[in-house]
Amino acid sequence: MADITRRLGLRHLRGGPTAHIRHHRSGRLAHDGTGLSFWFRPLTAALSEVPVDDRELAMTFHARTADFQDVAVQATVTYRIGDPAVAAARLDFSIDPDTGAWRGTPLEQLGTLLTETAQQHALDVLARTPLSAALVDGVSTVRERIAAGLAADPRLPATGIETVAVRVMALRPEPEVERALRTPARELIQQEADRATYERRAVAVERERAIAENELASRIELARREERLVEQRGVNARREAEEHAAADAVRAEAEAARTVRLADAEAARTLRLAEAEAAGARAVGEARAQDRAAWLRVHADAGVDGVTTLNALTGTRLAENLPRIDSVTVSPDVLTGLLTRLATGERA
């Protein structure tokens, strides 16, 4: 939009570098170009502002394929006004001398023209293309057909419009059809995923089997080593037992020999003691026999006085053999009777 200022009944217009200004004063062209700046009278001036920069026009429309399937086309057309004079003559690009705003909607008219023209060529090519082919190669085909159709359409040059580029972003079928078309691909992808899962599981099972076999082999090797260890321990135990038995036998033989020697010495000593005791016993017996014989001879040869003496000796010996008596109380009657009996020679 042009920048217009007021000064004492006059107007000053300042255009942009991408805006083509056409100024007619009293029916004659006074100014024509881009980036202009000038004074004018609003009552005698007719102003037009034509943008000459590149503009993007996004469009979305529906089409039907050869197999009667609806598709949505998303495209963008880049255009510019190559001949501002022709465009200003064919479309209403006039601006208000007070505000600088367009009095009409020229850009909407251009958008409608380009959209209908591009849609016409897209519908034409999609009507002869089945849905499967349109989804595979339809983007490039529709883009080329729209670009060729816009370049060959005589209405655009007659309006001063030039197409710079055409882009088709997507061709989308209806949601139900799109889901139906996605199903085989999804099933195939799911099958590939399942196959990959099964292969991964198979690899995992194989690895687990290898690990189990390695563990089993390790256990077998450990058991074999333990068996050899047990055998070696048995051999060592037998050898140790044999050595202990041999040592015990040597000790037993030495102990037996020592015992025999001690027994022989003890037997000899006991024999000698027995012989000595026997000799002593014989000597004591002989002495006692001799003493007894002498005693008997003394008794046989002794008279009354002798018998009294012998009785006294007998009492003395008896007293020697009696246990120790600390004190004896003898009454006068007992002592008198005992002395009387001793005096009379009676035996107690």
Sequence and secondary structure as in RCSB ss.txt:
>XXXX:A:sequence
MADITRRLGLRHLRGGPTAHIRHHRSGRLAHDGTGLSFWFRPLTAALSEVPVDDRELAMTFHARTADFQDVAVQA
TVTYRIGDPAVAAARLDFSIDPDTGAWRGTPLEQLGTLLTETAQQHALDVLARTPLSAALVDGVSTVRERIAAGL
AADPRLPATGIETVAVRVMALRPEPEVERALRTPARELIQQEADRATYERRAVAVERERAIAENELASRIELARR
EERLVEQRGVNARREAEEHAAADAVRAEAEAARTVRLADAEAARTLRLAEAEAAGARAVGEARAQDRAAWLRVHA
DAGVDGVTTLNALTGTRLAENLPRIDSVTVSPDVLTGLLTRLATGERA
>XXXX:A:secstr
  EEEEETTEEEEE  TTEEEEEEETTEEEEEEES EEEE TTTEEEEEEE S EEEEEEEEEE TTS EEEEEE
EEEEEES HHHHHHHS  BB TTT  BSS HHHHHHHHHHHHHHHHHHHHHTTS HHHHHHHHHHHHHHHHHHHH
HH THHHHHTEEEEEEEEEEEEE HHHHHHHHHHHHHHHHHHHHHHHHHHHHHHHHHHHHHHHHHHHHHHHHHHH
HHHHHHHHHHHHHHHHHHHHHHHHHHHHHHHHHHHHHHHHHHHHHHHHHHHHHHHHHHHHHHHHHHHHHHHHHHH
H  HHHHHHHHHHHHHHHHHHS   S     HHHHHHHHHHHHHT   
